[in-house]
Amino acid sequence: MLSTQRAGDDSQYLLVAKLDNARSVSNILKAIHFKDTAIIFASPMGIKVTVEDAKCVQANAFIQEAIFHEYNIKADQLAFKINLTVLLECLTIFGSSAVPGVCTSLKMCYAGYGCPLILMLEEEGVLTDCSLKTLEPDEVLDFDFCSTNVVNKIIMKSECLKEVFSELDTTSDVLQILMSPDEPYLQFSTFGNAGSSHSSFPKDSEMMESFQCSKTQTNRYKISLLKPSVKALALSARISIRTDDRGFLSMQYMIKLEDGQICFVEYFCSPDEEVNDGED
């Protein structure tokens, strides 16, 4: 457990969060680490970390309040920008590899606007403090992905998609996703130098846990924007794939932590181009 030294000073902080195993947080944050900076939002519900690129893709990691063994916040919401690369370096300061029976405990403190994020990490009696500069948060893109506009939603086991993504034709600029109430139901296609490639999944596949498709949609997404999501896919057990009436894509990954707790990582991606349903 983290040393209780300085516990008496906690009253100065607007946020104090403690974890027995810092690796749980670092693994989740690595899954969205495709840019150097991130926006951190803290609320009574927990912490959300948001990373964006080119206003076309957004990744959110949700670390619910229940994941922490202690979580105290004195505001409805706190928000600040931070260097995610440096944060990850601090969280893995004792090493990132798992040693059986050895955990790095974490205490995270934030006193408010303009103040640094303080990390106190302890492993086997060795205590390290890190102070990370925080910046004014950027305005994050609102993908306006509300449930009423969702046209198609599929929940499936991640293992089959891991294979699809590991075999993507890297000479293709786009990944085409077809979701339909009719055959082929769910299909991933690439169009590379060697020709087109298709991977299809029937709706009654044992990999499917839920299939709710109301209309046929075919959209293309830049593979360069989707590539970062493979990190989250590798950690996940299940994935929810949703598209709305604009063709925007939401991929939500359910990730089980070492202690059995559940975290979620969500990627939003705007379509590269629309494809007519009759197009070959």
C-alpha positions in Angstrom: 0.0 0.0 0.0 1.1 3.6 -0.7 2.9 5.2 2.2 0.6 7.4 4.2 3.2 10.2 4.5 1.8 13.6 3.6 -1.8 12.3 4.1 -2.4 15.4 6.3 -1.8 17.7 3.3 -4.5 16.2 1.2 -7.0 19.0 2.1 -5.3 21.3 -0.4 -6.2 19.1 -3.3 -9.3 19.1 -5.4 -8.6 15.6 -6.6 -7.0 12.7 -4.7 -7.0 9.3 -6.3 -5.3 6.1 -5.1 -4.6 2.8 -6.8 -2.9 -0.3 -5.6 -1.6 -1.2 -9.1 -0.5 1.7 -11.3 0.0 -0.8 -14.2 -3.8 -1.0 -14.6 -3.9 2.7 -15.5 -0.7 2.7 -17.6 -2.0 -0.2 -19.8 -5.3 1.6 -20.4 -3.5 4.9 -21.3 -1.1 3.1 -23.6 -4.1 2.0 -25.6 -4.9 5.7 -26.6 -1.3 6.9 -26.7 -1.0 8.0 -30.4 -0.3 11.7 -29.7 1.9 13.4 -27.1 -0.8 15.4 -25.3 -4.2 14.4 -23.8 -7.0 16.2 -22.0 -7.9 14.8 -18.6 -11.5 15.2 -17.3 -12.1 14.2 -13.7 -15.6 14.0 -12.2 -17.3 12.2 -9.4 -17.9 9.3 -11.9 -14.2 8.9 -12.4 -11.5 10.0 -14.9 -11.7 10.3 -18.7 -8.6 10.8 -20.8 -9.1 12.1 -24.3 -6.7 12.1 -27.2 -7.5 13.6 -30.7 -5.8 13.7 -34.1 -6.6 16.0 -37.0 -10.2 16.5 -35.7 -11.0 13.2 -37.4 -10.4 10.6 -34.7 -10.8 10.8 -31.0 -10.0 8.2 -28.3 -11.4 8.2 -24.8 -10.2 6.0 -21.9 -12.7 5.7 -19.0 -11.3 4.9 -15.6 -14.3 4.6 -13.4 -14.3 5.8 -9.8 -14.8 2.2 -8.6 -11.4 1.2 -10.1 -9.6 3.4 -7.4 -9.5 2.1 -3.9 -9.8 5.8 -2.8 -11.2 8.6 -4.9 -12.1 12.1 -3.6 -13.0 15.0 -5.8 -14.2 18.5 -4.6 -15.7 19.7 -7.9 -18.3 18.6 -10.5 -15.6 18.5 -13.1 -11.9 19.3 -13.4 -10.1 19.5 -16.8 -6.5 20.0 -17.8 -4.1 19.2 -20.6 -1.1 17.1 -19.9 1.8 15.5 -21.8 0.7 11.9 -22.0 4.1 10.6 -23.0 5.6 12.0 -19.8 2.7 10.7 -17.7 3.2 7.2 -19.0 7.0 7.4 -18.3 6.2 8.4 -14.7 3.6 5.6 -14.3 6.2 3.0 -15.4 9.2 4.6 -13.6 9.7 1.3 -11.8 9.5 -0.7 -15.0 6.5 -1.7 -17.1 7.0 -5.5 -17.0 4.8 -7.5 -14.6 6.7 -9.1 -11.7 4.6 -11.7 -9.8 3.5 -10.3 -6.4 5.0 -6.9 -7.0 2.8 -3.9 -7.7 3.5 -0.2 -8.0 0.9 1.7 -5.9 -0.1 5.2 -7.1 -1.4 8.3 -5.4 -2.5 11.1 -7.8 -3.2 14.6 -6.6 -4.3 17.8 -8.3 -4.9 21.2 -6.6 -6.7 23.0 -9.4 -6.2 25.4 -12.3 -2.5 26.1 -13.1 -1.3 23.5 -10.5 0.8 20.5 -11.5 -0.5 16.9 -11.3 1.4 15.2 -8.5 2.1 11.5 -8.7 3.4 9.5 -5.8 4.5 6.0 -6.7 5.7 3.3 -4.3 7.1 -0.1 -5.0 8.5 -2.3 -2.2 9.1 0.6 0.1 10.8 2.9 -2.5 8.8 6.1 -2.9 9.1 8.4 -6.0 7.4 11.7 -6.5 6.6 13.2 -9.9 5.3 16.7 -10.7 3.8 17.1 -14.1 3.0 20.5 -15.6 -0.7 21.0 -16.6 -2.0 23.3 -19.3 -5.2 24.9 -20.3 -7.4 22.2 -21.9 -8.1 22.4 -25.6 -11.7 22.3 -26.7 -12.4 18.7 -27.7 -14.4 17.7 -30.7 -18.0 16.7 -30.0 -18.8 13.8 -32.3 -22.4 14.2 -31.2 -22.7 10.4 -31.2 -26.1 10.1 -29.5 -27.9 6.7 -29.2 -31.0 8.0 -31.0 -28.9 8.5 -34.2 -27.3 5.1 -34.1 -28.3 3.1 -37.2 -26.3 -0.1 -36.7 -24.8 -1.7 -33.6 -22.8 -5.0 -33.3 -21.2 -6.4 -30.1 -18.7 -9.2 -30.7 -15.8 -11.0 -29.2 -12.5 -9.2 -29.9 -10.4 -12.2 -30.9 -11.8 -12.5 -34.4 -11.2 -8.8 -35.1 -7.7 -9.1 -33.9 -7.0 -11.4 -36.8 -8.7 -9.1 -39.3 -6.7 -6.1 -38.2 -3.4 -8.0 -38.0 -3.9 -9.0 -41.6 -5.0 -5.6 -43.0 -3.4 -4.8 -46.4 -1.1 -1.9 -45.5 -1.0 -0.7 -49.1 -4.7 0.2 -48.8 -5.5 3.7 -47.7 -8.9 2.9 -46.4 -10.8 0.2 -44.5 -14.4 -0.3 -45.8 -16.9 -1.4 -43.2 -20.3 -2.8 -44.4 -23.0 -3.4 -41.8 -26.3 -4.7 -43.0 -29.5 -6.6 -41.9 -28.9 -8.8 -44.9 -25.9 -10.8 -46.2 -22.9 -10.3 -45.8 -24.1 -8.7 -42.5 -20.6 -7.5 -41.4 -17.8 -7.1 -43.8 -14.3 -5.5 -43.7 -12.7 -4.7 -47.0 -9.4 -3.2 -48.2 -8.3 -2.1 -51.6 -4.5 -2.4 -52.0 -1.9 -3.0 -54.7 -2.7 -6.7 -54.8 -6.4 -6.1 -55.2 -9.3 -6.1 -52.9 -9.6 -8.3 -49.8 -12.8 -9.0 -47.8 -13.5 -10.6 -44.4 -17.2 -11.3 -43.5 -19.0 -12.4 -40.4 -22.5 -13.9 -40.4 -24.9 -12.5 -37.8 -25.3 -15.9 -36.2 -21.6 -16.5 -35.8 -20.5 -17.6 -32.3 -18.4 -14.5 -32.2 -21.5 -12.3 -32.3 -23.0 -11.4 -29.0 -25.5 -8.8 -30.3 -26.5 -7.9 -33.8 -28.8 -4.8 -34.3 -28.7 -3.5 -37.9 -31.6 -1.5 -39.2 -30.2 -0.6 -42.7 -27.3 -1.3 -45.0 -24.4 1.1 -44.6 -21.1 1.1 -46.3 -18.4 3.6 -45.2 -14.7 3.9 -45.7 -12.3 5.1 -43.0 -8.6 6.0 -43.3 -6.5 3.1 -42.0 -4.0 5.6 -40.7 -6.7 6.9 -38.3 -7.9 3.4 -37.2 -4.4 2.0 -36.6 -4.0 3.4 -33.1 -7.2 1.6 -32.0 -5.4 -1.8 -32.5 -3.7 -1.2 -29.1 -7.1 -1.2 -27.4 -8.3 -4.1 -29.5 -5.3 -6.2 -28.3 -6.2 -5.6 -24.6 -10.0 -6.1 -25.0 -12.3 -9.0 -24.6 -15.3 -7.5 -26.4 -15.9 -4.7 -28.9 -19.0 -2.7 -29.7 -19.1 -1.4 -33.2 -21.7 1.4 -33.9 -22.4 3.7 -36.9 -24.7 6.6 -36.9 -26.8 8.1 -39.7 -23.8 10.2 -40.8 -21.5 7.2 -41.1 -19.4 8.2 -38.1 -17.9 5.1 -36.4 -17.7 4.3 -32.7 -15.6 1.4 -31.5 -15.9 0.7 -27.8 -13.5 -1.8 -26.2 -14.2 -3.6 -23.0 -11.0 -4.3 -21.2 -10.6 -6.5 -18.1 -7.9 -5.3 -15.6 -5.7 -7.7 -13.6 -8.0 -7.4 -10.5 -11.1 -8.3 -12.5 -12.4 -4.7 -12.8 -13.7 -3.5 -16.2 -12.5 -0.4 -18.1 -13.7 1.0 -21.4 -11.8 2.6 -24.3 -13.7 4.2 -27.1 -12.6 5.4 -30.5 -14.6 7.8 -32.7 -13.7 8.2 -36.4 -15.2 10.2 -39.1 -15.8 8.6 -42.5 -13.4 9.2 -45.3 -16.0 8.9 -48.0 -19.4 7.5 -48.4 -19.9 4.6 -50.8 -23.1 3.9 -52.7 -24.7 0.6 -51.6 -24.7 -0.5 -55.1 -21.0 0.2 -55.7 -18.9 -2.9 -56.4 
